[in-house]
Amino acid sequence: MSLPSAAAQALAEFEVLQGWEARARLLIQWGERLEPLSEAEKTEANRVHGCESQVWLVAHAHGGTWHFRATSDARLLRGLLALLLVRVNGADSAQLAQLDVAGWFQALGLGRQLSPSRSNGLNAVLKRMAQLSAR
């Protein structure tokens, strides 16, 4: 699967940064770009279980591809979600199932900074995406 243009942009932005502080600042900026979810969308049915923080995920199929929206109550996690969404939006179910999330965050230079709980949370989000796209 080739990179969507927004994912290629993210990769270009992160590749030039040196050090965690610069990446963390950019990560928070990416999180601020997330399209907000309405209070009506922040339901238990849309909550992703397996995350330490609160995470909500909404999925829409369009022409055989998937488009997701998500948010979290944690600033860094919102940034990670934004980066995950630019990578997966527009993928079909088979592409979602084959996505290497760890590899994507390694490419962004964020792999080593993912704590086990954040990594588990992102995997829970990806698992939920796969469940929603399999319906």
Secondary structure as GFF3:
##gff-version 3
##sequence-region A 1 135
A	DSSP	alpha_helix	5	15	.	.	.	ID=ss1
A	DSSP	alpha_helix	20	32	.	.	.	ID=ss2
A	DSSP	three_ten_helix	39	41	.	.	.	ID=ss3
A	DSSP	three_ten_helix	44	46	.	.	.	ID=ss4
A	DSSP	beta_strand	55	62	.	.	.	ID=ss5
A	DSSP	beta_strand	65	72	.	.	.	ID=ss6
A	DSSP	alpha_helix	75	88	.	.	.	ID=ss7
A	DSSP	alpha_helix	93	98	.	.	.	ID=ss8
A	DSSP	alpha_helix	101	107	.	.	.	ID=ss9
A	DSSP	three_ten_helix	111	113	.	.	.	ID=ss10
A	DSSP	alpha_helix	116	133	.	.	.	ID=ss11
###
